[in-house]
Structures are given as structure tokens and as C-alpha cells.
């Protein structure tokens, strides 16, 4: 047994009061040796035993009364059956990930989870502290009525969220509550892909988990949609993959019209090639017929459609640059012209340009003067001759043995596309892409890697074309770096969200959002859920319980058991009501005993 207000046990010292009363009431008689007193002495001897027993009973009842009152004031709790439950810090983790929007038995699973959470809230008392933690990590706290209203406002996420992080946050919340009775009650679909790794916690509070025991319905989903390349000039392709046990039909939409229809076989990729009439940045969708999980029956993609950029290559750019342009020209991704220069920095005449340092170090000063004249806010600094690996957009395991340090001139508004160690190696801004190494195998392995041509084509098309920008992909709510110069993102309905800082949170609703600078679209952000969220297979109860590393994790499959044990599972109940009831019974017995004692007084 433990006490929520142990200082009230000091009231137990008041037991000395009935003891003193009992002692003071003892009669010290005088021996009187005359015949008239013999009758009274004989009568007192007849009743003395009864009186002593009654007085002792009264003393004991009054002592018990004081003790019961002191214990009730100390608000004890015990691991025994009692009325109600002890004041409890309860955090309900509600899994509202996309997979819980699946329809089972004619209703979304999330609606079932919310009903169970509502049943638990009905058992809460004013002394309890209750929180609701959703899969996106949002912690909602307040009174029971406020929690009921919050519960009704919860909607399924567009992605998976992070339920294991929500459980850890719920445990930390109840551990910091200050109440002795602490409990975390989890409502989830038990999805395998969502509970991949165990929940690592430090708390000792028990965790009660409910997950459905029935198998999920078979699901069909679009799990991939991608434009290839991201910029069509004006031809291109869209690749799509689906999750299904048999072939399914799909519709491909571009803007407001249907671009194609077809069939996707299980495990295969469907590719649609087209040369649409649309121009500029455009959003598209791949969609299939609705099933029990509607949220993954559509997937978004984005692309830019326009003429091929015209490109010229200066002699100092080197043979690898000329060969790359020849390949891009053969696939109609670039055209001959004077629009974009691929040049050694000392030969560049205008922007836009893809610039490399001169292969002759003597020309480095001339290159810096050209950069100044063109308004590029970077300069080539000292040479770094050391073996290192570069990392960045479209680049992996690129060896760098010679590079020139890129030194900012002023405060450049630019993006760092690749780095060597902690220093920028490739930077990009308005009208330029600047590389820190000559395009030669003696300086870097970039021109002889498989990723060179995709990187080269993307740098020209996405960074230097007349309408710059690129397609970025993000999960709902994911933190996204803000591209240089981007002022806002615009939804398909035209609503704009202004941006500030170096990063922003992606929208929580799946779709295509266009990046805006001034009145122009300069790129697209495609928000889609994780493809794993469409795989609805569930953990068995024992294995799901093993996913939560804490002292008291328990998984139940029956709804009524979870609702009952959400509070009772704390295994500590308040003993105040039983003690008050016992106190009333003792007072009644004391009253009867006192009345009987008065009647038998001689």
C-alpha cells in the first residue's frame, strides 16, 4: 500500500485523545465500611465486568475511528480490488497512420479505434491526467471533455507517421506527470512495416496495446510514379508500379485531362511515353479503382514540359563535356544554340553557364575575373590536393583528388549541390552551376562514373534552363531544404504558403505543390505516402508486444479487455472509499456502544 498524501498520517497521533478520555473516566472509589453501602457495592460488582468491556470497546472504536480518518485523508492506493481507480496519468496513443483508414466491416478502422478511446475517456475522473498522442507525435492534453472534442477532430494522416516515436513520447509524458499511477494505452493496427524496429524507452510505466486479430483486407495500391526525365523537351515517359496480386487497370492524368489508360501487371513497371501539348510545370497522377484503402489508390508526379535548351560548349570545357552534350543532343534533351554555355570559367562570356575551373592553374586568376564580371558570388581559392569522396545530388562515391576551394564573395543566395568533407564542391545559383574541380579524370572521377551523364543533363535542364527548377520528393510533413530563391509553395488549387528560413515542412496532404519565385513557378514538390504504408500485413500479438521494450508491455485482442484495463491495468486502486465506508460503520458501532453504556450506568 502507498499513500498519495502521506503527511495526513500525522493525524493518527490523535489516537491519544480517546485513550486519555478512557483513563480519565476511570473511577477511583473510596472504601466505605458502613452497611448502607453494601447494596451499592454489590450492584457495582454485578455490572463491573460489563462496564469494563463496554468502555474498552468504546475506546477501541474511537481509536479505530481516528486511524481510519487519518488513513483516508492520506489517500492510500493498494494493489487490491477497490472502487474506481487511483488518480492516474494515462496517455492514449492513437495510431492514425494512413493504413488505419482501411475499411473493415463497413467502417474505417480508425473510427473503431476512436470509439475505444472514447470509452476509456468515459472512465476518467477529475483527478486523472489524460493525454492523446497521435502517430505524427502531436500530444493533446486537457480535461476529459476537451479530450473528447480533440478525439473527434483527429483525421488519418497521409503517411505512416512514427507510432514508435509516439509511444516513446507518451511514456515520457506520463513519467513526468508526478502521479504514482502511470499507464500508456496504445491503439494500433499492428502493421508490420510500421512497427519494423522495437520502441526503445527508458520508462517503467506499463504499456497496454490493442490491435485487431483479424487479417486485413487485400490491398491494391499505386506505389511508384515518376516522370523520366523530370523535364520533357517535349517528349518523355512516366513509369508506374502497383501493389496487387493480379493485373489492374490504371488511368494516367496530366493536369486536367487523361493522358493514357492501361494495365499494370504484378511486380512489373508500366511505362507510358508521350509528347503532350502542355507547357511549363505540370502535375500528374496515376490512379486505380478504389478499394478498401482509398488513400493509396492515387499517386502524384510532376514534370516540366518545354523546348530543349540550346547549349554550346567552349574548347576549355574538355572532351568529356563535349561527349556528354553529344549524347544529350541525340536524345533530344538539348539542342545546338547559344542559350547555355558549358565552359571553363576563364572562357565564359554570358550566363546561364555550367562552369569548371581551367585545367591550367595559370588561368585561375582570369577565371576569377570572369566570375566577378558575370556577377557570380563565388571565387576559386587555393588548390586542395588530397584524396576524398564527394557526396551530393545524383552523386555517389565520386573521388576527388584535385579541387579548388570555393570561396563565397559576399553572402551568396545559392544551393550547395555537392560537398567534399564540410566544404562546398558544387554550388548553384541564378544562372550558374560552379564546379570546384576540372572535368578531367586526373582531378575527379566524376566524368567516368555512371552518374555523370544524369547529373550533367539535370544540371543543364533543371538549373540553367530558361525556366529553372527541379522536382523534389517528400513524405507528408517531412522537413525539406528550401531551394535558393524560392519564396512560396503553391497548391494545385492556387493557395500559396510563404516560406522562410533554410527549410520548411512539407504539406501533410499528398499532392503536387509548385515552388514559386515572384510570379513564376521554378520547380515542384511532390508529396506522396511511403509505399510500405500500403502493405497491411499485421504482427501476431506476441511479436507485437516484443516490439515495445519496456518493463510491462502487454498486447490484448479483445476490445472490452483493453477498455477495462486502460485504467485498471495500472493495478493500483484508491482505498479512500473503502476506508470511508469502514469509518461510517465504526462510527455507527461507536454510537450504539455509547448508547448501551449510558443505559447500564449504575
C-alpha positions in Angstrom: 0.0 0.0 0.0 1.2 3.5 -0.7 -0.2 7.0 0.0 -0.8 10.0 -2.2 -0.8 12.4 0.8 1.2 10.6 3.4 1.6 13.8 5.6 -2.0 13.3 6.7 -0.9 10.2 8.6 0.2 12.6 11.3 -3.4 12.8 12.3 -3.0 9.3 13.7 -1.4 10.9 16.7 -4.9 12.0 17.7 -5.5 8.4 19.0 -4.2 9.6 22.4 -7.4 11.6 22.8 -9.8 8.6 23.3 -7.1 6.9 25.4 -7.0 9.9 27.7 -10.7 10.1 27.9 -10.9 6.4 28.8 -8.3 6.8 31.5 -9.9 10.0 33.0 -13.2 8.2 33.1 -11.9 5.5 35.4 -13.4 5.8 38.9 -11.2 5.6 41.9 -13.7 4.7 44.6 -13.3 5.1 48.4 -13.8 2.1 50.7 -16.8 2.9 52.9 -17.4 0.5 55.7 -21.0 1.0 56.6 -23.9 -1.3 56.0 -25.9 1.1 53.7 -23.2 1.0 51.0 -23.2 -2.8 50.8 -26.1 -2.8 48.4 -24.4 -0.4 46.0 -21.1 -2.3 46.1 -22.9 -5.5 45.3 -24.7 -3.8 42.4 -21.4 -2.4 41.0 -19.8 -5.8 41.2 -22.7 -7.3 39.2 -22.2 -4.7 36.4 -18.4 -4.0 36.6 -17.4 -6.6 34.0 -20.0 -5.4 31.5 -18.9 -1.8 32.1 -15.2 -2.6 31.6 -15.9 -4.4 28.4 -18.1 -1.6 27.0 -15.7 1.1 28.0 -12.8 -0.8 26.4 -14.9 -1.3 23.2 -15.7 2.4 23.1 -12.0 3.2 23.4 -11.0 0.8 20.7 -13.8 2.1 18.3 -12.7 5.7 18.9 -9.0 4.8 18.3 -10.0 3.0 15.0 -12.1 6.0 14.0 -9.2 8.3 14.3 -6.9 5.9 12.4 -9.4 5.4 9.6 -9.9 9.1 9.3 -6.1 9.7 9.1 -5.6 7.0 6.5 -8.5 8.2 4.4 -7.0 11.7 4.4 -3.7 10.3 3.2 -5.4 8.9 0.1 -3.9 5.4 0.1 -3.8 3.2 -3.0 -3.2 -0.5 -3.0 -2.8 -3.5 -5.3 -6.2 -4.7 -4.2 -9.6 -4.5 -5.6 -11.2 -1.2 -4.8 -13.8 1.2 -6.0 -12.7 3.1 -9.1 -9.0 3.6 -9.7 -6.2 5.7 -8.2 -5.5 9.1 -9.8 -3.7 8.1 -13.0 -1.6 9.7 -15.6 -2.9 8.0 -18.8 -1.6 8.6 -22.3 -3.6 7.1 -25.1 -1.5 6.5 -28.2 -3.9 6.6 -31.2 -2.4 5.2 -34.4 -3.9 7.4 -37.1 -1.5 6.5 -39.8 -2.8 6.1 -43.4 -3.2 2.3 -43.0 -5.8 2.8 -40.2 -8.2 4.4 -42.8 -8.7 0.9 -44.3 -12.4 0.0 -44.3 -13.2 -3.2 -42.3 -16.8 -4.4 -41.6 -18.2 -1.4 -43.3 -16.3 1.3 -41.4 -12.8 2.7 -41.2 -10.6 1.0 -38.6 -9.6 4.5 -37.3 -13.3 5.1 -36.3 -13.2 1.9 -34.3 -10.0 3.0 -32.5 -11.6 6.4 -31.7 -14.7 4.7 -30.3 -12.5 2.6 -28.0 -10.5 5.7 -26.9 -13.9 7.4 -26.2 -15.0 4.5 -24.0 -11.8 4.9 -21.9 -12.3 8.6 -21.5 -15.7 7.9 -20.1 -14.0 6.1 -17.2 -11.7 9.0 -16.4 -12.2 11.1 -13.2 -11.3 14.7 -12.4 -8.2 13.5 -10.5 -6.8 11.8 -13.6 -4.5 13.4 -16.1 -5.1 12.2 -19.7 -3.3 12.8 -22.9 -3.9 11.7 -26.5 -0.8 11.2 -28.6 -1.2 10.6 -32.4 1.1 9.0 -34.9 2.5 12.3 -36.0 3.8 12.9 -32.5 1.3 15.6 -31.5 0.5 15.5 -27.8 -3.0 16.7 -26.8 -3.8 17.2 -23.1 -6.6 18.7 -21.1 -9.8 17.9 -19.4 -12.0 14.9 -20.3 -14.5 17.0 -22.3 -11.7 18.7 -24.2 -10.1 15.3 -25.0 -13.4 14.1 -26.4 -13.6 17.1 -28.7 -9.9 16.6 -29.7 -10.6 12.9 -30.4 -13.4 13.7 -32.9 -11.1 16.2 -34.8 -8.4 13.6 -35.4 -8.1 12.5 -39.0 -6.0 9.9 -40.7 -2.5 11.0 -41.8 -1.4 11.0 -45.5 1.5 8.8 -44.5 2.8 6.5 -41.8 3.9 9.0 -39.2 6.0 7.4 -36.5 3.9 5.4 -34.0 7.0 4.0 -32.2 8.1 7.6 -31.5 4.6 8.5 -30.3 4.8 5.6 -27.8 8.2 6.8 -26.5 6.8 10.4 -26.2 3.7 9.1 -24.4 5.9 7.2 -21.9 8.0 10.3 -21.3 4.8 12.3 -20.7 3.3 10.1 -18.1 6.7 9.6 -16.4 6.9 13.4 -15.9 3.4 13.7 -14.5 4.3 13.3 -10.9 1.5 10.8 -10.3 2.4 7.4 -8.9 -0.1 5.5 -11.1 1.1 5.9 -14.7 -0.1 4.0 -17.8 0.2 4.1 -21.6 -2.6 2.6 -23.7 -1.9 2.0 -27.4 -4.5 1.6 -30.2 -2.9 0.4 -33.4 -3.5 -1.8 -36.4 -0.2 -3.6 -35.7 1.1 -3.1 -39.2 4.4 -4.9 -39.8 6.0 -2.2 -41.8 5.0 0.4 -39.2 6.5 -1.5 -36.3 9.7 -2.5 -38.0 12.1 -1.7 -35.2 11.5 -2.0 -31.4 10.4 1.0 -29.4 13.4 1.9 -27.2 12.2 3.5 -24.0 13.6 4.3 -20.5 10.3 4.4 -18.6 9.0 1.8 -16.2 5.3 2.5 -16.8 3.2 -0.4 -18.1 2.0 -0.3 -21.7 -1.3 -1.9 -22.8 -1.6 -2.4 -26.6 -4.7 -3.3 -28.6 -4.5 -4.5 -32.2 -7.1 -6.3 -34.3 -6.8 -10.0 -34.5 -8.5 -10.4 -37.9 -6.5 -10.4 -41.1 -6.5 -7.1 -43.1 -8.3 -7.0 -46.4 -6.3 -7.5 -49.6 -5.0 -4.2 -50.8 -4.2 -2.7 -54.2 -2.1 0.4 -54.5 0.0 2.6 -56.7 3.4 2.5 -55.0 5.5 4.4 -57.6 5.0 7.1 -60.2 7.9 9.0 -61.7 8.5 11.2 -64.7 11.6 10.3 -66.7 13.3 12.7 -67.1 11.8 15.4 -64.8 12.0 17.9 -67.7 10.5 16.9 -71.0 11.7 18.6 -74.2 8.9 18.0 -75.0 9.0 14.1 -75.0 9.3 12.0 -72.0 8.0 9.0 -70.1 6.2 8.2 -66.9 6.9 5.0 -65.0 4.5 3.4 -62.6 4.4 0.4 -60.3 1.5 -1.1 -58.4 0.9 -3.4 -55.4 -1.6 -6.1 -56.3 -2.0 -9.9 -56.6 -3.3 -9.6 -60.2 -3.2 -7.1 -63.1 -5.1 -3.9 -62.5 -6.1 -1.1 -64.8 -4.9 2.5 -64.3 -5.5 6.0 -65.5 -2.8 8.5 -66.1 -3.8 12.1 -65.7 -1.8 15.2 -66.6 -3.2 18.5 -65.5 -7.0 18.3 -66.0 -7.0 15.6 -68.7 -6.4 11.9 -69.2 -3.1 11.2 -70.8 -3.3 7.4 -71.0 -5.0 4.3 -69.8 -3.5 0.8 -69.4 -2.9 -2.2 -67.3 -0.1 -2.9 -64.7 0.9 -6.5 -64.0 2.1 -7.5 -60.6 5.8 -6.8 -60.0 6.2 -5.1 -63.3 6.7 -1.5 -64.3 4.3 0.3 -66.7 5.9 3.0 -68.9 3.9 5.5 -70.8 5.8 7.6 -73.4 4.2 10.9 -74.6 4.7 14.3 -76.1 1.9 16.3 -74.5 0.8 19.8 -75.6 1.1 21.3 -72.1 4.0 23.6 -71.3 5.7 24.6 -68.1 5.4 23.0 -64.7 2.6 20.5 -64.6 1.3 17.9 -62.1 0.0 14.5 -62.9 -1.5 11.4 -61.2 -1.6 7.6 -61.6 -4.8 6.2 -60.2 -6.6 2.9 -60.0 -10.1 1.8 -59.0 -10.9 2.5 -55.3 -10.7 -0.4 -52.8 -10.8 -0.7 -49.0 -7.8 1.6 -48.6 -8.6 4.6 -50.8 -5.7 6.7 -49.8 -3.1 4.8 -51.8 -5.2 4.4 -55.0 -3.6 7.5 -56.4 0.0 8.7 -56.7 1.3 12.0 -57.8 4.2 13.1 -60.1 5.4 16.3 -61.6 7.3 17.4 -64.6 8.3 20.4 -66.7 7.4 20.4 -70.4 9.0 22.7 -72.9 11.6 23.0 -75.7 15.0 21.5 -75.4 17.6 24.0 -74.1 20.1 25.3 -76.6 23.7 24.6 -75.5 27.2 25.5 -76.6 30.5 24.0 -75.4 33.7 26.0 -75.2 37.1 24.3 -76.0 38.4 24.6 -72.4 35.4 22.5 -71.1 37.1 19.4 -72.3 36.3 16.2 -74.2 34.0 14.8 -71.6 31.7 17.8 -71.7 31.5 17.6 -75.5 30.8 13.9 -75.4 28.0 14.4 -72.8 26.4 17.1 -74.9 26.5 14.9 -78.0 24.6 12.1 -76.1 22.0 14.6 -74.8 21.6 16.0 -78.3 21.0 12.6 -79.7 18.1 12.0 -77.3 16.7 15.5 -78.0 17.3 16.7 -74.5 19.4 19.6 -75.7 19.8 21.4 -79.0 22.6 23.4 -80.6 22.5 27.1 -79.9 23.8 29.9 -77.7 21.4 29.7 -74.8 23.5 27.9 -72.2 27.3 27.7 -72.1 29.3 24.7 -70.8 32.7 26.3 -70.3 35.9 26.7 -68.5 35.4 29.6 -66.1 38.1 31.7 -67.9 36.3 31.3 -71.2 32.7 32.0 -70.2 31.1 35.0 -71.9 27.5 35.1 -70.6 25.1 33.4 -68.2 23.5 30.9 -67.8 26.5 28.7 -67.7 27.9 25.4 -66.3 31.4 26.4 -65.2 34.5 24.4 -64.4 37.9 25.7 -63.3 40.5 25.8 -66.0 42.7 22.8 -66.4 45.8 25.1 -66.4 46.2 26.6 -63.0 47.8 29.7 -64.6 44.4 30.7 -65.9 42.8 30.6 -62.4 43.2 34.4 -61.9 41.5 35.0 -65.3 38.7 32.7 -64.2 38.0 34.7 -61.1 37.9 37.9 -63.0 35.3 36.4 -65.3 33.3 35.2 -62.3 33.3 38.8 -61.0 32.3 40.2 -64.3 29.4 37.8 -64.6 28.2 38.5 -61.1 28.8 35.0 -59.8 29.2 35.4 -56.0 31.9 32.8 -55.7 35.7 32.7 -56.4 38.2 29.9 -56.8 40.6 29.7 -53.8 43.7 27.7 -53.0 44.1 24.2 -54.6 43.4 21.2 -52.4 45.4 18.1 -53.5 44.0 15.3 -51.3 42.0 12.2 -52.0 38.5 12.5 -50.8 34.9 11.5 -51.7 32.2 13.9 -52.8 28.6 13.5 -51.9 25.5 15.3 -53.2 22.6 15.4 -55.6 22.8 12.4 -58.1 26.4 11.8 -57.0 27.7 8.9 -55.0 31.3 7.7 -54.3 32.8 10.3 -56.6 36.6 10.5 -56.0 38.2 14.0 -55.9 42.0 14.3 -55.9 42.2 18.0 -57.1 39.8 20.8 -56.3 39.9 24.5 -55.8 38.3 25.8 -52.6 35.1 27.7 -53.4 35.2 31.0 -51.6 31.9 32.9 -51.2 32.1 36.5 -52.3 29.6 38.4 -50.1 26.5 36.4 -49.0 25.5 34.3 -52.0 22.0 33.1 -52.3 22.8 29.7 -53.7 22.4 25.9 -53.2 25.2 23.6 -52.4 24.8 20.6 -54.7 27.8 18.6 -53.6 30.4 18.7 -50.8 33.8 17.3 -50.1 34.0 16.9 -46.3 32.5 20.0 -44.9 33.4 22.3 -47.9 31.2 23.0 -50.9 32.4 21.4 -54.1 29.5 22.2 -56.5 27.3 25.3 -56.0 24.4 26.7 -58.0 22.6 30.0 -58.1 20.6 32.1 -60.5 22.1 31.4 -63.9 25.1 29.4 -62.9 26.4 26.0 -61.7 30.0 26.2 -60.5 32.2 23.1 -60.0 35.3 23.1 -57.9 37.4 20.6 -60.0 38.4 20.5 -63.7 36.4 18.0 -65.7 39.3 15.5 -66.1 40.0 12.1 -64.5 43.2 13.4 -63.1 41.2 15.8 -60.9 38.0 13.8 -60.2 36.3 10.5 -61.2 33.1 12.4 -62.0 33.4 12.2 -65.8 34.0 8.5 -65.8 31.2 7.5 -63.4 27.8 6.1 -64.3 26.1 9.1 -62.7 27.9 11.7 -64.7 25.5 11.9 -67.6 22.3 12.1 -65.5 24.0 14.7 -63.3 25.2 16.7 -66.3 21.8 16.6 -68.0 20.0 17.6 -64.8 22.4 20.5 -64.1 21.6 21.9 -67.6 17.9 21.2 -67.6 17.0 22.0 -64.0 19.4 24.7 -63.0 20.2 26.6 -66.2 17.2 26.4 -68.5 15.1 29.4 -69.2 12.6 28.1 -66.6 14.9 26.7 -63.8 13.9 24.3 -61.1 13.7 20.6 -60.3 11.3 18.1 -58.9 11.7 17.2 -55.3 10.0 14.4 -53.5 9.0 14.3 -49.8 6.9 12.4 -47.4 3.9 14.2 -45.7 5.2 16.6 -43.1 8.9 15.8 -43.8 11.5 18.6 -43.4 12.6 19.9 -46.8 15.5 22.2 -47.6 14.3 25.4 -49.2 15.9 25.9 -52.6 17.6 29.3 -53.2 15.2 32.0 -54.3 12.0 30.0 -53.6 9.5 32.3 -51.8 6.4 30.1 -51.6 4.8 26.8 -52.5 1.5 26.8 -54.4 -1.1 24.0 -54.2 -3.0 22.7 -57.2 -5.9 25.0 -56.2 -3.7 28.1 -56.3 -3.3 28.6 -52.5 0.1 29.8 -51.6 2.2 29.2 -48.4 5.0 31.7 -47.9 8.4 30.2 -46.9 11.2 31.5 -44.8 14.4 30.1 -43.3 16.6 27.4 -44.8 14.0 24.6 -44.6 10.3 24.1 -44.3 7.8 21.3 -43.5 6.2 19.6 -46.5 2.4 19.7 -46.6 0.7 16.9 -44.7 -1.7 16.3 -47.7 -0.4 14.3 -50.6 -0.3 16.1 -53.9 1.9 18.3 -56.2 3.0 21.7 -54.9 4.7 24.2 -57.1 7.7 26.2 -55.9 7.3 29.9 -56.7 9.6 32.8 -57.1 7.7 36.0 -57.7 5.0 35.1 -60.2 6.9 32.2 -61.8 6.9 28.5 -61.0 10.5 27.4 -60.5 10.1 23.8 -59.5 7.7 21.2 -57.9 7.4 19.4 -54.6 5.7 16.0 -54.9 4.3 14.7 -51.6 3.3 11.0 -51.5 3.0 8.5 -48.7 5.6 5.8 -48.1 4.9 2.8 -50.3 5.3 0.5 -47.3 2.2 2.0 -45.8 0.2 0.1 -48.4 1.4 -3.3 -47.1 -1.2 -4.1 -44.5 0.2 -7.3 -43.0 0.0 -7.4 -39.2 2.2 -8.7 -36.4 0.9 -11.6 -34.2 0.1 -10.4 -30.6 3.3 -11.9 -29.1 5.6 -10.4 -31.7 3.9 -7.0 -31.5 4.5 -7.0 -27.7 8.1 -7.7 -28.3 8.3 -4.5 -30.4 7.9 -2.4 -27.3 10.9 -2.6 -25.0 9.6 -1.7 -21.6 9.0 -3.3 -18.2 5.3 -4.0 -18.7 4.2 -4.2 -22.3 1.0 -6.4 -22.9 -1.0 -6.9 -26.0 -4.7 -7.7 -25.9 -7.0 -8.5 -28.8 -10.4 -8.1 -27.1 -11.9 -4.6 -27.1 -13.6 -4.9 -23.8 -10.4 -6.1 -22.1 -8.5 -3.1 -23.4 -11.2 -0.6 -22.4 -11.4 -2.2 -18.9 -7.7 -2.4 -18.3 -6.7 1.0 -19.7 -7.1 2.3 -16.1 -7.4 -1.0 -14.1 -4.3 -2.2 -15.8 -2.4 0.2 -13.5 -3.2 -2.4 -10.8 -3.5 0.2 -8.1 -6.9 1.3 -6.8 -7.9 4.0 -4.5 -8.7 2.8 -1.0 -10.4 6.1 0.1 -13.9 4.9 -0.5 -13.5 1.6 1.4 -11.9 3.4 4.3 -14.7 5.9 4.5 -17.3 3.2 4.4 -15.4 1.4 7.2 -15.3 4.7 9.1 -19.1 5.1 8.9 -19.6 1.5 10.1 -17.2 2.1 13.1 -19.0 5.4 14.0 -22.3 3.6 13.9 -20.9 0.9 16.2 -19.4 3.5 18.5 -22.8 5.3 18.7 -24.6 2.0 19.6 -21.9 1.1 22.1 -22.1 4.6 23.8 -25.9 4.4 24.0 -25.8 1.0 25.6 -23.1 2.1 28.0 -25.3 5.0 29.1 -28.2 2.7 29.8 -26.2 0.4 32.1 -24.6 3.1 34.2 -25.5 2.4 37.8 
